[in-house]
Amino acid sequence: MRQPSTNSPGNTPPSRGVMPTLPRSERCHDDGSPTLDVSARDHDSGSARGGSRNGVAHRGRTSRNCRMPRMLEVLLNESRGRGWAAGQGTLGQVKLDAAMLGWTEVPTRRGGPTVSTLRPVDPAEAEPNSLSARYGRGAQPLHTDGAHLPHPPDIVVLTCETTSTTPTRLWHRNNRVGRRAQGLPEFVRHGVFLISSGNDSFFAAACEGRRMRYDPGCMLPCDARARQVVQFFEERERFAEEHHWNESGQVLLIDNRRVLHARASAAHEPQREIQRLSFHLNHEAS
């Protein structure tokens, strides 16, 4: 893949909604680590395909230890604000970048693979206690991946080799309702849920500190406040934003502990396939 030059003449910012492709980093901290300034992007009109390529500008002092930032590194920085970011790449690139960054792959089912292929299935075909077992090919509710685990993944990465007409829905607690940020009511932090996790079930709240954990498929409300939480997230579904898989080779990085996500109804698209990888970040990245 041709990398855009940050020194191309006539650079202009990309239009809103254009997904970033990966830049070449030429500036770093004195210790060689890159400074990512995702608010500034450049435009290269000389793409080999005749199209445009958008990069991320970097600031700092030049160092002979400079390196090109990895795709996941760029997306992680872009996700700091809204909780998710989209780009383009491959499953293999995701795995390689994660390994180089020191991220740990996390299976969302004990004993299962770290890479999952998500397909719309009928309840009879679904894994026991999964959302598909309850909702089938229909719309799924907002949830945290791996909510049944003592330590859910920090990051979920979804990739799609082709395209899909079924969007992924995303909700951040600071999404705005009208002109006001939603925030979280206190009962979200204090309602008690029984987390069904086989022989290792435990109690937890839907939010601890700044980290959320919610999945109506494995979390049973145990008090009135927890039942308010269930209603709260059901009502917030209509304010979720949508990511559309309308280009092949897309990668969607989701901050799994700050953002709830869901699948819209896939009843019309039984052939849909999304690859999922989940990660725990190393201390420095988190």
C-alpha positions as CSV (number, residue, x, y, z in Angstrom):
1,M,0.0,0.0,0.0
2,R,1.4,3.4,-1.0
3,Q,1.9,5.7,2.0
4,P,1.1,9.4,1.6
5,S,3.7,12.0,2.0
6,T,3.2,14.5,4.8
7,N,5.2,16.9,2.6
8,S,2.9,16.8,-0.4
9,P,2.1,20.3,-1.7
10,G,-1.5,21.5,-1.7
11,N,-2.5,19.4,1.3
12,T,-6.1,19.9,2.4
13,P,-8.0,18.4,5.3
14,P,-10.2,15.4,4.5
15,S,-13.9,15.8,4.4
16,R,-15.9,14.8,7.5
17,G,-16.5,11.1,7.7
18,V,-13.6,10.0,5.5
19,M,-11.8,7.1,7.2
20,P,-8.1,7.5,7.8
21,T,-5.4,5.5,6.1
22,L,-2.1,5.0,7.6
23,P,0.6,7.8,7.5
24,R,4.3,7.7,7.5
25,S,5.7,9.0,10.7
26,E,8.7,11.3,10.5
27,R,8.7,13.0,13.8
28,C,9.0,11.6,17.3
29,H,9.7,12.4,20.9
30,D,13.4,12.4,21.8
31,D,13.0,8.9,23.1
32,G,11.8,7.7,19.7
33,S,8.1,7.3,20.5
34,P,5.7,9.0,18.0
35,T,3.6,11.9,18.9
36,L,0.1,11.4,17.3
37,D,-1.8,14.5,16.4
38,V,-5.0,13.0,15.0
39,S,-6.7,16.4,14.7
40,A,-4.4,17.4,11.8
41,R,-4.5,15.3,8.6
42,D,-3.0,15.7,5.1
43,H,-4.2,14.9,1.7
44,D,-2.3,13.3,-1.1
45,S,-3.9,13.7,-4.5
46,G,-1.2,11.6,-6.2
47,S,-2.5,8.2,-5.2
48,A,-1.5,5.3,-7.4
49,R,-5.1,4.5,-7.8
50,G,-6.0,8.0,-8.8
51,G,-7.9,8.6,-5.5
52,S,-7.0,10.4,-2.3
53,R,-5.1,9.1,0.7
54,N,-5.4,10.8,4.1
55,G,-2.7,10.7,6.7
56,V,-2.1,11.8,10.3
57,A,0.3,14.7,10.9
58,H,2.9,14.2,13.6
59,R,4.6,16.9,15.7
60,G,7.8,16.8,17.8
61,R,11.5,16.7,17.3
62,T,13.1,14.6,14.6
63,S,14.9,11.5,15.8
64,R,16.8,8.8,14.1
65,N,14.8,6.3,16.1
66,C,11.5,7.4,14.3
67,R,9.2,4.7,13.1
68,M,5.9,4.5,11.2
69,P,3.0,4.2,13.7
70,R,1.0,1.0,13.5
71,M,-2.6,1.0,12.3
72,L,-3.9,0.1,15.7
73,E,-1.8,2.8,17.3
74,V,-3.4,5.4,15.1
75,L,-6.9,4.1,15.7
76,L,-6.4,3.8,19.4
77,N,-5.4,7.5,19.5
78,E,-8.4,8.5,17.4
79,S,-10.7,6.6,19.7
80,R,-9.7,8.6,22.8
81,G,-12.6,11.1,22.3
82,R,-15.6,9.3,21.0
83,G,-14.6,5.7,22.0
84,W,-14.2,4.2,18.6
85,A,-12.4,4.8,15.3
86,A,-12.5,3.3,11.8
87,G,-9.8,2.7,9.2
88,Q,-8.8,0.1,6.6
89,G,-6.6,-3.0,7.0
90,T,-6.6,-6.7,7.2
91,L,-7.1,-9.3,10.0
92,G,-3.4,-10.2,9.6
93,Q,-2.4,-6.6,10.0
94,V,-4.5,-6.3,13.2
95,K,-2.8,-9.4,14.7
96,L,0.7,-8.2,13.7
97,D,0.2,-4.7,15.0
98,A,-1.3,-5.9,18.3
99,A,1.7,-8.3,18.8
100,M,4.2,-5.5,18.1
101,L,2.4,-3.2,20.5
102,G,2.3,-5.8,23.3
103,W,-1.5,-6.2,23.4
104,T,-2.8,-9.6,24.6
105,E,-5.4,-11.4,22.6
106,V,-8.4,-12.4,24.8
107,P,-10.9,-15.2,23.8
108,T,-14.4,-14.0,24.7
109,R,-15.4,-17.6,25.5
110,R,-13.3,-19.8,27.8
111,G,-11.3,-22.3,25.8
112,G,-12.4,-20.6,22.5
113,P,-10.4,-19.1,19.8
114,T,-9.2,-15.5,20.0
115,V,-10.5,-14.8,16.5
116,S,-14.3,-15.1,16.2
117,T,-16.3,-15.1,13.0
118,L,-19.6,-13.4,13.7
119,R,-22.5,-14.6,11.5
120,P,-26.3,-14.1,11.9
121,V,-27.7,-17.4,13.1
122,D,-31.0,-18.7,14.4
123,P,-31.3,-19.3,18.1
124,A,-31.1,-23.1,17.6
125,E,-27.7,-22.7,15.9
126,A,-26.2,-20.2,18.4
127,E,-23.8,-20.7,21.2
128,P,-25.6,-21.3,24.6
129,N,-26.2,-18.1,26.6
130,S,-25.1,-15.9,23.7
131,L,-27.1,-12.9,22.4
132,S,-27.7,-14.8,19.2
133,A,-29.3,-17.6,21.3
134,R,-31.8,-15.0,22.5
135,Y,-32.2,-12.6,19.6
136,G,-31.3,-14.8,16.6
137,R,-30.8,-12.8,13.4
138,G,-32.7,-9.9,14.8
139,A,-31.3,-6.7,16.3
140,Q,-29.1,-7.2,19.3
141,P,-29.1,-4.9,22.3
142,L,-26.2,-2.6,23.4
143,H,-23.6,-4.7,25.3
144,T,-20.0,-5.1,26.3
145,D,-18.1,-8.0,24.7
146,G,-16.9,-10.5,27.3
147,A,-19.0,-8.9,30.1
148,H,-19.2,-12.4,31.7
149,L,-15.4,-12.4,32.3
150,P,-13.8,-11.1,35.5
151,H,-11.8,-8.7,33.3
152,P,-13.5,-8.0,30.0
153,P,-11.4,-7.0,27.0
154,D,-10.2,-3.4,26.9
155,I,-10.4,-3.2,23.1
156,V,-12.5,-5.0,20.5
157,V,-11.5,-4.9,16.8
158,L,-14.0,-5.8,14.1
159,T,-12.9,-6.4,10.5
160,C,-14.9,-7.0,7.3
161,E,-13.2,-8.2,4.2
162,T,-16.1,-7.3,2.0
163,T,-19.1,-5.1,2.8
164,S,-22.3,-5.4,4.8
165,T,-25.6,-3.7,4.8
166,T,-26.1,-4.3,8.5
167,P,-24.5,-1.5,10.6
168,T,-22.8,-1.8,13.9
169,R,-24.4,0.5,16.4
170,L,-22.3,2.4,19.0
171,W,-23.2,4.3,22.1
172,H,-20.8,6.3,24.3
173,R,-22.1,7.6,27.6
174,N,-21.2,11.1,26.5
175,N,-23.4,10.9,23.4
176,R,-25.6,13.9,23.3
177,V,-29.4,13.9,23.6
178,G,-30.5,17.0,21.9
179,R,-28.1,19.7,23.2
180,R,-27.1,17.9,26.4
181,A,-24.5,15.2,27.0
182,Q,-26.2,12.1,28.5
183,G,-23.8,11.1,31.2
184,L,-24.7,8.2,33.5
185,P,-27.2,8.4,36.4
186,E,-26.0,7.2,39.8
187,F,-28.1,4.0,39.7
188,V,-25.9,2.7,36.9
189,R,-23.0,2.7,39.3
190,H,-24.9,1.1,42.2
191,G,-27.3,-1.4,40.8
192,V,-26.2,-5.0,41.5
193,F,-26.1,-7.6,38.8
194,L,-25.4,-11.4,39.0
195,I,-22.9,-12.1,36.2
196,S,-23.5,-15.6,34.8
197,S,-20.2,-17.1,34.1
198,G,-20.6,-20.8,34.5
199,N,-19.2,-22.0,37.8
200,D,-17.5,-18.7,38.4
201,S,-20.5,-16.4,38.6
202,F,-20.1,-13.2,40.5
203,F,-21.8,-9.9,41.4
204,A,-20.9,-6.5,39.8
205,A,-22.3,-3.1,38.8
206,A,-22.7,-2.0,35.2
207,C,-20.1,0.8,35.8
208,E,-17.1,0.9,38.0
209,G,-15.0,4.0,37.9
210,R,-14.9,4.9,34.1
211,R,-15.3,1.3,33.0
212,M,-18.6,-0.1,31.9
213,R,-19.8,-3.7,31.8
214,Y,-23.2,-4.6,30.4
215,D,-24.8,-7.5,28.6
216,P,-28.4,-8.4,29.2
217,G,-27.7,-11.9,28.0
218,C,-25.5,-12.8,31.0
219,M,-26.3,-10.1,33.6
220,L,-29.3,-10.7,35.9
221,P,-30.5,-7.6,37.7
222,C,-30.7,-8.2,41.5
223,D,-32.3,-5.0,42.8
224,A,-34.4,-2.1,41.8
225,R,-31.5,0.0,40.7
226,A,-30.2,-2.7,38.4
227,R,-33.6,-3.0,36.8
228,Q,-33.4,0.8,36.2
229,V,-30.1,0.2,34.5
230,V,-31.7,-2.3,32.1
231,Q,-34.4,0.2,31.2
232,F,-31.9,3.0,30.9
233,F,-29.8,1.2,28.3
234,E,-32.9,0.0,26.4
235,E,-33.9,3.7,26.1
236,R,-30.5,4.8,25.0
237,E,-30.4,2.4,22.0
238,R,-32.2,5.0,19.9
239,F,-29.4,7.5,20.5
240,A,-26.6,5.1,19.3
241,E,-24.6,6.0,16.2
242,E,-24.1,3.7,13.3
243,H,-21.0,2.5,11.6
244,H,-21.7,1.3,8.1
245,W,-19.6,-1.4,6.4
246,N,-19.9,0.1,3.0
247,E,-16.3,-0.3,1.9
248,S,-14.3,-3.6,1.8
249,G,-11.4,-4.0,4.2
250,Q,-12.7,-1.9,7.0
251,V,-11.4,-2.1,10.5
252,L,-13.4,-0.8,13.5
253,L,-11.7,-0.4,16.8
254,I,-14.0,-0.1,19.9
255,D,-13.1,0.9,23.4
256,N,-14.9,-2.0,25.0
257,R,-15.0,-0.5,28.5
258,R,-16.3,3.0,27.5
259,V,-18.6,2.2,24.6
260,L,-21.5,-0.2,24.3
261,H,-22.1,-1.7,20.8
262,A,-24.8,-3.7,19.1
263,R,-25.7,-5.2,15.8
264,A,-28.7,-4.0,13.8
265,S,-31.1,-6.6,12.5
266,A,-29.3,-8.9,10.0
267,A,-32.5,-10.9,9.1
268,H,-32.0,-9.6,5.5
269,E,-28.3,-10.5,5.3
270,P,-27.7,-14.1,6.4
271,Q,-24.3,-14.1,4.6
272,R,-22.9,-11.3,6.7
273,E,-19.4,-12.1,8.2
274,I,-17.5,-10.0,10.6
275,Q,-14.2,-11.1,12.2
276,R,-13.6,-10.1,15.8
277,L,-10.5,-9.9,18.0
278,S,-10.4,-8.8,21.6
279,F,-7.4,-7.5,23.5
280,H,-6.1,-6.5,26.9
281,L,-3.8,-3.5,26.5
282,N,-0.4,-3.3,28.1
283,H,0.0,-0.8,30.9
284,E,1.6,1.9,28.7
285,A,-1.1,1.7,26.0
286,S,-4.0,1.8,28.5
